[in-house]
Amino acid sequence: MAVTLTALDVMSDAPVIPVIVLTEVSQAVPLARALVDAGIRMLEVTLRTPVALACIEAIAREVPQAVVGAGTVRGPADAQAAAMAGALFVVSPGYTHALGRACHDLQLPLLPGVATASEIMAAQEDGYTALKFFPAMQAGGLAMLRAWKGPFADVKFCPTGGITAANAGEFLALDNVLCVGGSWLSPADALAQGDWPRITRLARQARELKA
């Protein structure tokens, strides 16, 4: 899958991409299994903690049904480290030409973050048309996505930032939204308690969200 996977594949696999923050490597494999058991395979492990790369490596090695990616990728060095750890895709909070080029050279699918029309155009110039809208709620939410449908009819979005189980359905109903990103599938208290059945339940509910 690593060779043929595209950003559109990542965005089309399920209605929600979980945005995961892990503080213990021991949480990585059981969390991934709990999500995969519910049909959520695309897992974005954010590079926000010192153990993130080790967690990606553990999931890639021990949970072959999962498609593990790295989030909070901010530059070529992050992309390289993610690829070496076994990430099959990366997600960034913003976009730069250097990051786009690095991911292209690594053959690593990238969901670049955008919040303005100019950022969309910059990403498109480098061949990226499957984009992360971030931070979605703070940058205009539903109204912004509706406004972009005219000038950017060829672009598909994954809104992330402020998306919850309560409002995800509104975003998924938009024609230019393929999926949403959200952290509610892996709450910190459930991770701390090892409550994997709860995470599976949350993921199963997310899997059933319809666009």
Backbone torsions as a table, in degrees:
resi	resn	phi	psi	omega
1	MET	NA	-27.6	-175.5
2	ALA	-62.4	-31.7	-175.6
3	VAL	-76.0	-39.4	-171.9
4	THR	-101.4	-8.0	-177.0
5	LEU	-62.5	136.1	175.4
6	THR	-121.4	167.3	177.4
7	ALA	-61.4	-36.6	177.6
8	LEU	-64.2	-36.6	175.0
9	ASP	-60.0	-44.9	-179.3
10	VAL	-60.7	-43.8	-176.4
11	MET	-75.4	-21.8	-174.6
12	SER	-95.9	-7.4	-172.1
13	ASP	-71.3	-35.3	-178.5
14	ALA	-154.6	161.1	-178.9
15	PRO	-66.0	-22.2	-175.4
16	VAL	-132.5	133.3	167.4
17	ILE	-100.6	117.4	-180.0
18	PRO	-69.9	132.2	175.8
19	VAL	-97.1	109.4	-165.2
20	ILE	-110.4	130.6	173.8
21	VAL	-118.6	114.6	-177.5
22	LEU	-113.2	135.2	178.9
23	THR	-109.8	-9.3	179.4
24	GLU	-135.0	130.7	178.8
25	VAL	-60.8	-31.5	-178.5
26	SER	-64.1	-18.1	179.5
27	GLN	-81.1	-20.8	-166.8
28	ALA	-63.4	-53.8	-174.1
29	VAL	-68.2	-48.4	177.9
30	PRO	-62.8	-33.7	176.2
31	LEU	-64.3	-47.8	-179.6
32	ALA	-59.5	-42.1	179.8
33	ARG	-65.5	-38.9	179.2
34	ALA	-63.8	-39.0	179.4
35	LEU	-72.1	-44.0	179.9
36	VAL	-63.5	-36.4	178.7
37	ASP	-59.1	-26.4	-179.6
38	ALA	-96.0	3.3	178.7
39	GLY	91.3	11.0	176.1
40	ILE	-100.6	108.4	-174.3
41	ARG	-104.9	-30.4	-178.2
42	MET	-83.2	110.9	-171.9
43	LEU	-118.6	118.0	179.3
44	GLU	-97.9	103.9	177.1
45	VAL	-93.4	113.7	-173.7
46	THR	-76.9	144.3	178.8
47	LEU	-85.7	57.2	-177.4
48	ARG	-109.1	-4.2	-179.6
49	THR	-131.3	158.7	-178.5
50	PRO	-64.0	-20.5	-176.0
51	VAL	-98.6	4.3	-172.9
52	ALA	-58.3	-47.3	-178.5
53	LEU	-64.6	-38.4	177.2
54	ALA	-64.9	-35.1	178.1
55	CYS	-67.4	-42.4	177.0
56	ILE	-60.7	-44.1	179.7
57	GLU	-61.4	-41.9	-179.3
58	ALA	-65.1	-43.2	179.6
59	ILE	-65.5	-44.6	179.7
60	ALA	-60.1	-35.5	-177.2
61	ARG	-80.5	-38.8	-167.7
62	GLU	-108.4	-12.6	-179.2
63	VAL	-127.3	77.4	-175.1
64	PRO	-64.9	-20.2	178.4
65	GLN	-72.8	-20.0	-179.9
66	ALA	-83.8	151.9	171.6
67	VAL	-114.5	96.2	-171.4
68	VAL	-89.1	135.7	176.7
69	GLY	-128.1	172.3	179.6
70	ALA	-113.8	133.4	175.0
71	GLY	-107.2	173.3	-177.3
72	THR	56.0	39.5	176.6
73	VAL	-85.7	117.9	-170.9
74	ARG	-111.1	-6.1	179.9
75	GLY	-170.1	177.1	-178.2
76	PRO	-56.3	-37.1	-179.1
77	ALA	-64.7	-40.7	176.7
78	ASP	-62.4	-43.3	-179.4
79	ALA	-62.5	-42.6	179.1
80	GLN	-63.1	-45.5	-179.8
81	ALA	-63.5	-40.3	179.0
82	ALA	-62.8	-44.8	179.9
83	ALA	-61.9	-41.6	-179.6
84	MET	-66.2	-28.9	178.8
85	ALA	-79.1	-12.8	178.7
86	GLY	111.3	6.8	178.4
87	ALA	-65.2	138.7	-179.5
88	LEU	-102.4	-7.3	172.8
89	PHE	-157.6	163.5	177.2
90	VAL	-134.9	153.5	-179.6
91	VAL	-128.7	134.0	-177.6
92	SER	-119.7	151.9	177.3
93	PRO	-75.6	-19.5	179.3
94	GLY	-147.1	-166.5	-179.2
95	TYR	-139.0	136.9	169.3
96	THR	-134.1	154.3	177.3
97	HIS	-59.9	-39.1	-179.4
98	ALA	-61.5	-40.9	178.6
99	LEU	-67.7	-43.9	178.9
100	GLY	-59.7	-43.3	179.2
101	ARG	-65.2	-41.8	-179.8
102	ALA	-61.6	-44.3	-179.6
103	CYS	-67.5	-36.9	175.9
104	HIS	-61.3	-46.2	-178.7
105	ASP	-66.1	-32.5	179.2
106	LEU	-83.0	-4.6	-173.5
107	GLN	53.6	43.7	-176.3
108	LEU	-112.8	114.7	179.3
109	PRO	-57.3	135.8	-177.5
110	LEU	-123.4	130.9	167.8
111	LEU	-104.5	95.7	-176.4
112	PRO	-81.0	142.1	178.7
113	GLY	-80.2	136.5	176.5
114	VAL	-137.4	151.2	177.1
115	ALA	-136.9	-4.8	-178.9
116	THR	-138.1	163.6	177.8
117	ALA	-62.0	-38.1	179.9
118	SER	-63.7	-38.1	178.9
119	GLU	-68.1	-38.1	175.6
120	ILE	-60.3	-45.7	-178.8
121	MET	-63.9	-38.5	178.1
122	ALA	-64.1	-42.6	178.1
123	ALA	-65.6	-41.8	179.0
124	GLN	-62.0	-38.4	178.8
125	GLU	-58.6	-28.8	179.4
126	ASP	-96.6	9.2	173.7
127	GLY	94.2	11.5	-178.3
128	TYR	-101.8	119.9	180.0
129	THR	-126.3	1.9	172.9
130	ALA	-113.0	106.9	-165.7
131	LEU	-124.3	154.3	172.7
132	LYS	-94.3	127.0	176.1
133	PHE	-93.9	110.1	-172.8
134	PHE	-146.2	139.8	-9.3
135	PRO	-80.5	119.2	-165.4
136	ALA	-57.7	-52.5	-175.5
137	MET	-68.0	-41.2	-177.9
138	GLN	-72.6	-24.3	-175.3
139	ALA	-98.4	11.3	174.7
140	GLY	124.6	-12.4	172.3
141	GLY	54.2	-138.5	-176.8
142	LEU	-59.9	-41.1	-177.4
143	ALA	-62.6	-39.6	179.5
144	MET	-66.5	-43.2	179.3
145	LEU	-62.8	-38.7	177.2
146	ARG	-65.2	-39.3	-179.8
147	ALA	-66.0	-33.5	-178.4
148	TRP	-75.7	-15.0	-176.2
149	LYS	-61.3	-31.8	179.7
150	GLY	-70.6	-63.8	-177.0
151	PRO	-73.2	-20.8	-176.2
152	PHE	-125.6	52.2	-176.8
153	ALA	-65.2	-20.1	-177.9
154	ASP	-92.9	5.9	-177.4
155	VAL	-107.1	138.5	174.9
156	LYS	-113.1	143.9	-172.8
157	PHE	-122.1	152.7	167.8
158	CYS	-121.0	93.9	178.5
159	PRO	-66.1	134.8	179.7
160	THR	-143.5	141.1	-179.6
161	GLY	110.2	96.7	-177.8
162	GLY	87.6	5.0	178.1
163	ILE	-83.1	133.5	-178.8
164	THR	-131.7	173.5	176.1
165	ALA	-60.5	-28.8	-176.8
166	ALA	-75.5	-33.5	-176.5
167	ASN	-110.7	-3.1	-176.7
168	ALA	-58.4	-39.8	-177.5
169	GLY	-59.8	-35.2	178.9
170	GLU	-64.3	-40.0	179.3
171	PHE	-70.8	-42.4	-178.0
172	LEU	-66.6	-18.8	178.8
173	ALA	-75.9	-13.7	-179.6
174	LEU	-78.1	141.6	-177.3
175	ASP	-63.5	-31.1	-176.0
176	ASN	-93.8	12.0	177.2
177	VAL	-113.2	121.5	178.5
178	LEU	-93.5	-32.8	-179.1
179	CYS	-160.4	173.9	173.4
180	VAL	-125.5	159.3	173.2
181	GLY	-108.6	137.8	-178.1
182	GLY	-154.9	148.5	-178.8
183	SER	-94.1	-3.4	-173.7
184	TRP	-72.7	-12.4	179.1
185	LEU	-76.2	-19.0	-179.5
186	SER	-132.8	66.9	-178.4
187	PRO	-61.0	146.0	-176.3
188	ALA	-59.2	-38.3	-178.0
189	ASP	-69.5	-35.5	177.5
190	ALA	-66.9	-38.9	177.1
191	LEU	-64.0	-44.7	-178.1
192	ALA	-63.2	-35.9	-177.8
193	GLN	-87.5	-8.4	-175.3
194	GLY	66.1	33.2	-177.8
195	ASP	-86.0	72.3	-177.1
196	TRP	-67.7	-35.1	175.8
197	PRO	-60.1	-36.0	176.9
198	ARG	-63.8	-42.7	-179.8
199	ILE	-64.7	-39.1	176.7
200	THR	-62.9	-40.1	178.2
201	ARG	-63.5	-45.1	179.1
202	LEU	-62.1	-41.1	-179.4
203	ALA	-68.6	-37.3	179.2
204	ARG	-64.8	-40.6	177.0
205	GLN	-63.5	-40.3	178.6
206	ALA	-65.8	-38.3	-179.4
207	ARG	-62.4	-27.6	-176.5
208	GLU	-87.8	-5.3	175.7
209	LEU	-63.1	136.5	-177.4
210	LYS	-111.4	140.1	174.8
211	ALA	-77.1	NA	NA
